[in-house]
Each structure stands twice: as structure tokens, then as C-alpha cells.
Amino acid sequence: MNKTVTDSRYKAVPILFSSDLRRSSMFYSDGLGFAVYRESDGLRARRTELDLKITPMTDAELMSNLSVVFHIDDIRKLHDEFYGRSLPDLGNVRQGICGKSQFSLTDPDGNSLYFIEAA
């Protein structure tokens, strides 16, 4: 079957690793404005339609180079909000390869978070 999936019921939840769940909880809640919930196997972080699973990990090799892309309706508004929180490693809004506005930042464990204009 080769068809384009446009049904919004299909959803993936990215998993990022954390060496310190308490630090991650503070970063995602205080820094990024996510609601963070404790789960039996880690954390769940949600902000409107943005959803993440954060799992504890001690293996440094597995933790490196993870990333997630979020598609955002009002990219400049979100960037301004993050800028007002003085987040370290917050990149500037720029035009990406696909001609859409985007910015990025890195969480305390080195996970890359990319925010790209949805439209």
C-alpha cells in the first residue's frame, strides 16, 4: 500500500534520553513551558500538540546525537517566548532548506530540538 497518510489520528511520540530526570523535568517545564508528568519509566512532557517521552539513560554512547523536530504554527511567537526565558543555546529564527522559518536549541543532555514552521 502506497498512500500518503494525512489522518491526524496517527501520531509519533519522540523519545529522548536523560542522564538526570530532575534536571530534564526542570528544563522542559520551567525553560520550555511543557507540562511534565512522572511515568513509571521516565517522564512525559507535553505542550499543546507537542509531546515527548524522556527516558533515563546512563550509556553515554546511546545518549549522543538524538534530535526531534516539532512543526509549529506560530514560530516567531514561540521563539520570542523562549528568548524571554534566556534559554542557553537558543538559535535565531532563520530560513531553512525548505524555505520555512526555523530555530533550534539543545537540552541539558545534548538532545537537539528543532522547531520548524508548520505552514
N, C-alpha and C positions, 0 to 999 in steps of 0.2 A: 504494500500500500504506500503510495507516494503522494500525500496531500499535505497542504500547509495547515498547521494547527493554529486556529485563531480563537478557540474556545477558552475563555478566561478561567474555566474550572481547572485547567492544567497549570500546575504551579510547582516550581522547584524551590527548595529551601537550601541555600548555600550553607556549608559547614566550614567554619574557621576554627583553628586550633588556638588554645591559650595556655601559657605557662603559669598563669595566675588568674583564676576566675574572679577573684575580688577586684583586682586591677581592671580586668576586662569589663566587669559589671559597671564600675565607676566611669570608665571611658565611654562606653556605649550609652549609659543613662545620662550622666552629667555632661559629657562632652558632645554627644550626638543627639540627645533627646529621645532615645529609644526607651520604651518600657521594657525592663529586663526582668525575666522570671526565672527562678531556680527550677531546674528539672532534675530528675534522678541521675542523668548522665551529663549534666553541664548546665548551660544557660540557654534561654530563648530570648532574643532581642527583637522587638517589633516597633515599627513606627509607620503608621498608616499602612500602606501596602508593602512596605519594606519588611523583610522577615529574615532572620539569621539564626542559625544554631551555632553555639560556641561550646566546644568540647575541650576538656583538659588534655594536655599532651606534654610529655616530658622529653620526647625524642626530637632533638634539635634539627635533625635532617628532614623529618617529616613536616616540621613547622615552617620551613623556609619556602618562600615564593608562592604563597597562596593569595588568591585575589577573588574579588566579587565585583560584578557590575550591576549597578542599580539604574533603572530608567526612571527619570524624574520629570514631572510636568513643568515645574517652575524652578529651573536650575539656578537662576540668579538669586531668587529668594532664599533657597536653601544655602547657597554659598554665603550670602550675607549673614544668615543666622550663624553658620559655623565660624565665620570670620569674627563676629561679635563675641564668640566664646574663646577666641585666641587659641585655636587648636594648632598644635605643632604639626609641621609637615603638610599644612593645607596648601594645595596648589591653587594657582589662579584659574579663573574661568577662561578657557581658550577654545578655539575651533578645532575639533578633532578630525581625523582622517575622513570620516563620513560627512563632514560639514556640519556636524551637530556640536553645540556647546557642551563642554565637559570640564570636570575638575577631579582631582584625586587627593587622597590623603592616606596615611599609614597608621594602623593601630599600634598599641604598645608592643605587640608581638611580631610586628613586621608584616602583617597582612595588608595587602593593598586594597583600598576601597575606591572604586571608580564610580562617579556619578555622571550620567550622560543624559542629555535632553531627550525626552521620550518622543516628541513630535517629529 
